[in-house]
Amino acid sequence: MSNIPKTCKAWILKEKPGEQVTDKTFALEEREVREPADGEILVKIAYFSNDPAQRTWISNKVVKERAYGPYPVEGDAMPSGFLGRVVKTKSDKWKEGDLVNGFASWSEYVTLNGAAVFPARQVEGYPESIALSTLGMTSMTAFCGLTRVGACKEGDVVVISGAAGATGSAAVQLAKHHFKAKRVIGIAGGPDKCRWVETIGADVCVDYKSSSFADDLKKALDGQFVNVYFDNVSGTILDAVLAHMARHSRIVACGAIAGYEGSGVMPMKNLFEIISMRVTMQGFIVSDFMDSWPEASAVIKKLVEEKKFVTEGTETKVEASFEDIPKVWKRLFSGHNQGKLITQLKA
């Protein structure tokens, strides 16, 4: 294509943040658009995936040997998942115009190995951004966490924190409609989010911002104990749920957003419950279980087609200029968005 520019904008990691992301964390630069070599493709980015995990990748507290995911150094473009179109190809796998998703950086254009991207998962009649939300990595995470870590099964009592978020809302729907859990309890922030979580499958959703949260959680359990706790938050919410875990129950340690910004100090009073109730608590990363992704995609796509998996409201899509990418991303930590936060670049 003749309209491909020689250079493009990119947001780089200028200074690794400590307790807070600041105006010094990122810098906007102009970088060369590299021509694809044999086997490579050039992609123009249309959407960016915004994920809490990105915050852990850039923390100045993380050492490379113990990194949770990518380990960008200062001067690197900010890592990110994306959805975009192939504009030039030297790969037999792809042709110009193909919609692909994968992992790259906050750049207008990226040159990638053709084997490193995937066909964007789509469902007829739904927006193409579904590839980053309902059929995206966060839903893969929910499925893999419930199956491979939580061993979720019919009849379980399942509690999910961050239930109005991208992974949490997918976990709520899967627990209820695919795994046939006996009772699904969501935890979210604010009455509006809690009402929405109940519309997508939770039997009840408890507001962690309420002064009566501990009592409300106990009431929601209705005399039962938790078989599977899908934890996206950690901190005081994890501590509260620990007091209600069943014997030989499972905790899926997926995220700890309560500690991503700030001091990270999260007092825990109920850790002994892990011992007394013989609780299994396991952390995971979705890439640990790539062999389950085809099954996850098929299950979720079928649920969507059967109208058993709600897509409306499960993504917050923000149209923004390239210059506003960090501003949109930081919404992850304000609690304002619902479902998957996606940046749609203005044309």
Secondary structure in CASP SS format (residue, H / E / C, confidence):
PFRMAT SS
TARGET T0000
AUTHOR 0000-0000-0000
METHOD secondary structure of the structure
MODEL  1
M C 1.00
S C 1.00
N C 1.00
I C 1.00
P C 1.00
K C 1.00
T E 1.00
C E 1.00
K E 1.00
A E 1.00
W E 1.00
I E 1.00
L E 1.00
K C 1.00
E C 1.00
K C 1.00
P C 1.00
G C 1.00
E C 1.00
Q C 1.00
V C 1.00
T C 1.00
D C 1.00
K C 1.00
T C 1.00
F E 1.00
A E 1.00
L E 1.00
E E 1.00
E E 1.00
R E 1.00
E E 1.00
V C 1.00
R C 1.00
E C 1.00
P C 1.00
A C 1.00
D C 1.00
G C 1.00
E E 1.00
I E 1.00
L E 1.00
V E 1.00
K E 1.00
I E 1.00
A E 1.00
Y E 1.00
F E 1.00
S E 1.00
N E 1.00
D C 1.00
P C 1.00
A H 1.00
Q H 1.00
R H 1.00
T H 1.00
W H 1.00
I C 1.00
S C 1.00
N C 1.00
K C 1.00
V C 1.00
V C 1.00
K H 1.00
E H 1.00
R H 1.00
A C 1.00
Y C 1.00
G C 1.00
P C 1.00
Y C 1.00
P C 1.00
V C 1.00
E C 1.00
G C 1.00
D C 1.00
A E 1.00
M C 1.00
P E 1.00
S E 1.00
G E 1.00
F E 1.00
L E 1.00
G E 1.00
R E 1.00
V E 1.00
V E 1.00
K E 1.00
T E 1.00
K C 1.00
S C 1.00
D C 1.00
K C 1.00
W C 1.00
K C 1.00
E C 1.00
G C 1.00
D C 1.00
L E 1.00
V E 1.00
N E 1.00
G E 1.00
F E 1.00
A E 1.00
S E 1.00
W C 1.00
S E 1.00
E C 1.00
Y E 1.00
V E 1.00
T E 1.00
L E 1.00
N E 1.00
G H 1.00
A H 1.00
A H 1.00
V C 1.00
F E 1.00
P E 1.00
A C 1.00
R C 1.00
Q C 1.00
V C 1.00
E C 1.00
G C 1.00
Y C 1.00
P C 1.00
E H 1.00
S H 1.00
I H 1.00
A H 1.00
L C 1.00
S C 1.00
T C 1.00
L C 1.00
G C 1.00
M H 1.00
T H 1.00
S H 1.00
M H 1.00
T H 1.00
A H 1.00
F H 1.00
C H 1.00
G H 1.00
L H 1.00
T H 1.00
R H 1.00
V H 1.00
G C 1.00
A C 1.00
C C 1.00
K C 1.00
E C 1.00
G C 1.00
D C 1.00
V E 1.00
V E 1.00
V E 1.00
I E 1.00
S E 1.00
G C 1.00
A C 1.00
A C 1.00
G E 1.00
A H 1.00
T H 1.00
G H 1.00
S H 1.00
A H 1.00
A H 1.00
V H 1.00
Q H 1.00
L H 1.00
A H 1.00
K H 1.00
H H 1.00
H C 1.00
F C 1.00
K C 1.00
A C 1.00
K C 1.00
R E 1.00
V E 1.00
I E 1.00
G E 1.00
I E 1.00
A E 1.00
G C 1.00
G C 1.00
P H 1.00
D H 1.00
K H 1.00
C H 1.00
R H 1.00
W H 1.00
V H 1.00
E H 1.00
T H 1.00
I C 1.00
G C 1.00
A C 1.00
D C 1.00
V E 1.00
C E 1.00
V E 1.00
D E 1.00
Y C 1.00
K C 1.00
S C 1.00
S C 1.00
S C 1.00
F H 1.00
A H 1.00
D H 1.00
D H 1.00
L H 1.00
K H 1.00
K H 1.00
A H 1.00
L H 1.00
D C 1.00
G C 1.00
Q C 1.00
F C 1.00
V E 1.00
N E 1.00
V E 1.00
Y E 1.00
F E 1.00
D E 1.00
N C 1.00
V C 1.00
S C 1.00
G H 1.00
T H 1.00
I H 1.00
L H 1.00
D H 1.00
A H 1.00
V H 1.00
L H 1.00
A C 1.00
H C 1.00
M E 1.00
A E 1.00
R E 1.00
H E 1.00
S E 1.00
R E 1.00
I E 1.00
V E 1.00
A E 1.00
C C 1.00
G C 1.00
A C 1.00
I H 1.00
A H 1.00
G H 1.00
Y C 1.00
E C 1.00
G C 1.00
S C 1.00
G C 1.00
V C 1.00
M C 1.00
P C 1.00
M C 1.00
K C 1.00
N C 1.00
L C 1.00
F H 1.00
E H 1.00
I H 1.00
I H 1.00
S H 1.00
M C 1.00
R C 1.00
V C 1.00
T E 1.00
M E 1.00
Q E 1.00
G E 1.00
F C 1.00
I C 1.00
V H 1.00
S H 1.00
D H 1.00
F H 1.00
M H 1.00
D H 1.00
S H 1.00
W H 1.00
P H 1.00
E H 1.00
A H 1.00
S H 1.00
A H 1.00
V H 1.00
I H 1.00
K H 1.00
K H 1.00
L H 1.00
V H 1.00
E H 1.00
E C 1.00
K C 1.00
K C 1.00
F C 1.00
V C 1.00
T C 1.00
E C 1.00
G C 1.00
T C 1.00
E E 1.00
T E 1.00
K E 1.00
V E 1.00
E E 1.00
A E 1.00
S C 1.00
F H 1.00
E H 1.00
D H 1.00
I H 1.00
P H 1.00
K H 1.00
V H 1.00
W H 1.00
K H 1.00
R H 1.00
L H 1.00
F H 1.00
S C 1.00
G C 1.00
H C 1.00
N C 1.00
Q C 1.00
G E 1.00
K E 1.00
L E 1.00
I E 1.00
T E 1.00
Q E 1.00
L E 1.00
K C 1.00
A C 1.00
END
